[in-house]
Amino acid sequence: MKSEIFTHLGRSEVYKAYQKAFQATTGLPLALRGVGTLQSPLQGSSYGSSLCSLMARTNRSCAACLEMQRKMEEGAAEKTSTIECFAGLNESAVPVRVGEKVVAYLQTGQVLFRRPSATRYRRIAAQFAEWGSPVDTAELRQAYYGTRVVARPQYESILRLLGIFAQHLSAVSNQIALQGASAEPPAVVRARNYIEEHRDEELSLAQVARAVNMSVFHFCKTFRKATGLTFVDYLARVRIERIKSLLSDPYKRVSEAAFEAGFQSLSQFNRVFRRVAGEAPSAYRNRVLVRAA
């Protein structure tokens, strides 16, 4: 489930637009990183550090980078984490949560907090020599002294902006998962529309497959490939979005909202709501009503 949400977030227009604006405004790279993916997602970015690119050429430096990425992800399980490598470069990961679960990280950095120095350069060159890395001295010097320097207070402000965006991604993650792609097969588009029209009714996989003139087997395969979600999970997410709008009414009981949205039992509803939204329906309602007050 985490990987599916990560995929939808990475493909979403809201993330792509923010990434473009963030990079153009700050001059820093920004990438969405999956949970458990230790390779830095910033490698290859046109906004990234050329010094990092040089280090990525050698196995020993790659191993050091992977260890750094592991430590950064462990630190970001609770809050934004920033790690500095031996060369003085800093990277940060900002967690994106759905409920209490971290589903991805917004990663940026590859910057220095202090101006390049001859002492640090000699240390970096010595480390490359110890690794046996065949790096041109002039190229290494140019990469190090050309690394972006950002004052720590400014960098902290940038991370706060990423934190706000991470909260926004969390809030719209389910809506993003339900958005259709422009290149979807016509049958999938018709299926989405049919599900939306009949979401409050008792709806079966076979019923939707018949509505789009496909066999159940072929429909399952096509729908999953196009949306990244099974029919059952997609229907659950559609209904949860409907329930979220119903729960904004303080006079609507949770049980009423559940049955109105098509759930047949409260136990099933509570289980699905927690899985999709990451919290109990009552907790969600209280949070929304407090925010609106």
N, C-alpha and C positions, 0 to 999 in steps of 0.2 A: 504493500500500500504506500509506503514512504517513497519508493522509487517512482510509482505512478504519479503521485502528487508533484514530486520533483520535476518529472518530465513535463507535466502540464504547466508548471510555473515557468520553466525555462523557455517554453514555446510561446508563452502568453505575450500579447502586445503590451500589457502594462509593464512587464519586466523589461522587455526590449526597449521601450521608450525611456524608462528610467535609466537603464544602463547607458544608453546613448547620451542622455542629458548629463548624467553623473560624470562620465568620462570627459565629455567636452568642457564641462564647467571646472572640474577639479584637476584634470590632466592625469588622473590616476586610473589604473585598470579596475574593472569590476566584473566579477564572474559569480555565477550561482554554482555552488558546490554540493554534491550529493553526500549524504551521511555515509561515512565509511570509505570515502574516496580520498586516499592519501596523496595522490598526485596533485600538485598545485594547479588549480584551474586557470591561473594567471599566465602560465607559460604560453608564449606565442602571441600574447596580446600586443597590439601596436602601442599601447600605453604602458607596457611593462618595462622592467629594468633590463638593459642589455647585459649588466653584470650577472643577473640571474640566468640569462640565456647562456652565457659563457659557462657558468657552473653546471648547467643542465647537460653539458656535453660529456661529462665524466661520470663514471659509475660511482666513485667515492663521494663526489659532491651530491649526486642524486640520492644516495643513501642518507646523507646528512639532512638533505631537504625533506625526505620522506619522514624522518624522525621528527623534524621540526613540525611538519604538517600534522603528525599524529598528536603531538603535545598540544598544538593549537586547537585541534578538534576536541580533545579531552577538556581543555579549559573553556571552550565555547558551549559546552553542554548546559551550563547554567546562565552564562552571560557572555558579552563580547570579550573575545580573547585576542591579545596581541603578543606575538613572539618575535624575538630578534635573533637573527642567525649570526654566525661567527664574523661575517663581513659587515655587520652593523645594519643590515637591511631588516625592515620590520614589515610583517604581514599581519592582517587581522581578519577574524571570522566573526560574523554577526549571526546568531541563530535565528532561523525562521521557524516558528512553531505553529502547529495546529492543535489547539488546546494546550496540553502540557508536553506534547511530543515534538521533538526537533525533527523536521522533515528535510531541511536544507540549511545551507549557510550562504550569506552574502560575503564574498571575500574581496579584499582590496589590499593595497599597500605596496611592498617592494620599494620602500622609501627609507631615507636616512633621517634621523632626528638631529644629528650633528654634522657640521660641515666636514667634507672629506679631509683626511690628514695624512701626512707622509708616514706617520707611525702605523696607522691602520692599514695603509696600502702595503707596507712592507710585510705586515702580518698576513694579509690576504695572499700576497705573492708567495710567501714562504709556505702557506698551506697548500697552494696549488702545486708547488714544487714537491712537497711531501707526498701529495696524491699521485705525483708523476703525470700531471695533466699537461699536455703539449699546447699551452696557450701562449700566443704571441704577447710579449711584455707590453708593447705599445698599445695593443688592443685591450689588454687588461687594464692598463692605466687609464685609457680613455673611457672605458666602461665605468670604472670606479668613480673617477672625478666627474663624470657626466651624470651620475645618479641623482635623481630628484631629492632635494632636501626640503622637508616640511617641518615647521615648528610644531612641537608636541601639542600646544593648546589648539592650533589650527587643525591638526590631525584628529584630536579628540572631538572637535566640533563636526568634522566630516563623519566620524563614526556615529555620532548622535543622529545625524541625518539618515545614515544607513539603518539605524535602529528603528527610526520612525517608519521607513520604507518596509522594513522587515515585518513590523506590526501590520502594515497595510496588506502586504502579501498574505499574511496569516488570515486576515479577515476575509479576503476575497478568494482564498485557495479553492474553496468548494465551487464557487461561481466559475472560476477559471476552468476547473475540471469539467464543467458542464457546457462550456462554450464549444461550438462546432467549428471545424476547420473548413476553409473555403474549398479545399480539394477533396472533401469527403464524397464518397459514392452517393448518388441520388437516393438509394435505398436507405442509407444511414440517416440522411437528412429527413426523409419521410418518417423514419422510425422515431427520431427525436421529436418531430412535430406531433406524431401520434401519442407518444408517451406524455408530452406536455398537455395535450388535450384531455387525456384520460387518467392523469396522475392521481386524481382523487378516488378513482374506482379500483376495484379488485382487478389487477392487471397481471396477465401471465406472459411468459416468454413465447409460448405457442401463439397466443393471440396477436402479439406484435409482429411475429414472423409472418403470420397469415396476412396481416394488414399491408405488408410491403411485398407480398408475393414471393416469399423465400422459404426454403426448408429451415427447420429449427437449427440444424447443424450448420448450414451455410450462413445463416443470419448471425449465430453466435460468433463464428470465426470472423466475419466481416465487421461486425459491430465492435468487437474487442480490438481488432487491428486498427480501426479508424479512431476510436475514442480512448483506447488504453484502459477501458473499464468493462467489466462484465455487465450484462443487462441488469442483473440483480443490484449490483453496486450503483450503477447509473440511476436506476429508478429510486433507490434509497436516497441518493444525493438530491434528486429533483424534489422528492417529498420533504426532505429536511429543509431545503430552501423555502418551500411553501410554509412549513411550520414556523420557521424563523420570522416570517412576515406576520403570521397569525399571533405569535407570542409577543409582538410589540403592542398588542392590545392588552392592557392590564386586567381587563374584565374577562378575558378568555381563559378558561381553565386549560391546563396542559393536556389533560385527557381529551378534551373536546378538540383541541388542535390536532392531536394525534389521529383521531378517528376521521376528522375532516380531511386530512391529507392522505387518507387511504390505508393507514396502518390498521391491522386487524386485532392486534393485542398490545397492551401497554408494555409488557415485558419486552416484546420485540422492538417496539418503538424506542424504549429507553436504551436498549443495547445498541441499536443502529445510530441513535443520536450521539451517544458517547463516542462511537467509533468514527463517525464522520466529523463531528464538531469538536471532539476532544474534551467535552465536559457534559455534565448532566443538563437536561433541558431547563430545570428550575434555576440552576446556576447561570445559564445563558440568559434566561429571562431577567433575573435580578440585575445582571451586569448591564443589559441593554436599557432597562428602565432607569437605573441609576444614572447612566450616561445621558439619557434624554431629560432627566429632571433638571 
